[in-house]
Amino acid sequence: MNITPNDLSAFNCTENYYKTIFNNVVYTDGMKYFFTNGGDNGAYWFLDYILFEILPKCGDEEFISIEVNVEDNKASIKAHNGNYNYLYDQNIPYTDLADGTWKFWIEIGECGGKSVRVILLPSEH
């Protein structure tokens, strides 16, 4: 299934938080839907990309906004701190995500009584 950015607008809030390989990072229902259905074979590669590329370069920022602009199977990925202080900027030569602008946030939250970074859709905030 290859979803579009508009398909994610139906998500608001979340009922579940999903663990990553890092104890201090979780993601929401909307992100699970994106990771499972984005592109031709899912987009779990983007979860790895967030964990191993974007987060290490963003340091201890409390809020990170990520935009993935896709056109003709190429992507530009940018991350900023909410004040448009860009922390990450990279071009990807190939993706099977649908064309459009995909937006994601990472913010500090609480899960299971501990402080975590939450990867979410803006509509889930």
C-alpha positions in Angstrom: 0.0 0.0 0.0 1.4 3.4 -0.9 -0.3 6.1 1.1 -0.1 9.9 0.6 0.6 12.7 3.1 -3.2 13.5 3.2 -3.9 9.9 4.4 -2.2 10.8 7.7 -4.5 13.8 8.6 -7.1 11.4 10.1 -4.8 10.6 13.1 -5.3 12.7 16.2 -3.9 11.8 19.6 -2.7 8.2 20.1 -3.9 5.2 22.1 -0.6 3.4 22.0 3.1 4.1 22.1 5.5 1.7 20.4 9.0 1.0 21.6 12.1 1.4 19.4 15.5 -0.2 20.0 16.3 2.8 22.2 14.5 2.8 25.6 14.0 6.6 25.5 12.3 6.8 22.0 8.8 5.7 21.2 6.3 6.4 18.3 2.6 6.8 18.0 -0.3 5.0 16.2 -0.1 7.4 13.3 3.6 6.8 12.9 3.1 3.0 13.0 0.5 3.4 10.2 3.1 5.4 8.2 5.9 3.0 8.8 3.7 0.0 7.8 2.0 1.6 4.8 4.4 4.3 3.4 6.0 3.3 0.1 5.6 0.1 -1.8 6.9 -2.1 1.1 6.5 0.1 4.1 8.7 2.8 5.5 10.4 1.3 8.5 13.6 2.5 6.9 12.6 6.0 7.9 12.3 5.0 11.6 16.0 3.8 11.3 16.8 7.0 9.5 15.3 9.1 12.4 17.1 7.0 15.1 20.5 6.8 13.5 20.8 9.9 11.3 18.5 12.7 12.5 18.4 12.3 16.3 22.2 12.1 16.7 22.6 15.3 14.7 19.9 17.2 16.6 21.5 16.8 20.0 19.2 17.5 23.0 16.6 19.6 21.2 13.3 19.3 23.0 11.3 19.7 19.8 12.3 18.7 16.2 10.1 19.2 13.1 11.0 17.0 10.2 9.8 17.6 6.6 10.3 15.1 3.8 9.7 16.6 0.4 9.2 13.8 -2.2 9.2 14.4 -6.0 9.8 11.9 -8.7 11.1 9.2 -6.3 13.7 11.6 -4.8 13.5 13.1 -1.3 14.8 16.1 0.6 14.8 15.6 4.4 15.1 18.7 6.6 14.8 19.0 10.4 14.6 22.1 12.5 13.9 23.0 16.1 10.6 24.7 15.5 12.1 28.2 15.1 13.5 27.2 11.6 17.0 26.8 13.0 17.9 23.9 10.7 19.7 21.0 12.3 19.6 18.5 9.5 19.4 18.7 5.7 20.0 15.7 3.4 18.9 14.6 -0.1 18.0 11.0 -0.7 18.5 9.8 -4.3 15.6 7.3 -4.2 12.4 6.6 -2.2 9.2 4.9 -3.0 7.2 7.2 -0.8 4.4 9.0 -2.7 5.1 12.6 -3.9 4.2 15.4 -1.5 5.4 16.9 1.8 5.4 14.5 4.7 5.6 16.2 8.2 6.7 14.6 11.5 7.5 15.9 14.9 9.7 14.6 17.7 9.0 16.0 21.2 9.6 15.2 24.8 6.8 13.3 26.5 6.1 10.8 29.2 5.5 7.1 28.8 5.4 4.5 31.6 6.4 7.2 34.1 9.6 8.1 32.4 10.7 10.9 30.1 10.9 9.8 26.4 11.2 11.3 23.0 8.0 10.7 21.1 7.9 10.5 17.2 4.5 11.6 16.1 2.4 13.2 13.4 1.6 16.9 13.9 -2.1 16.0 14.0 -1.5 13.7 17.0 -0.1 16.5 19.2 
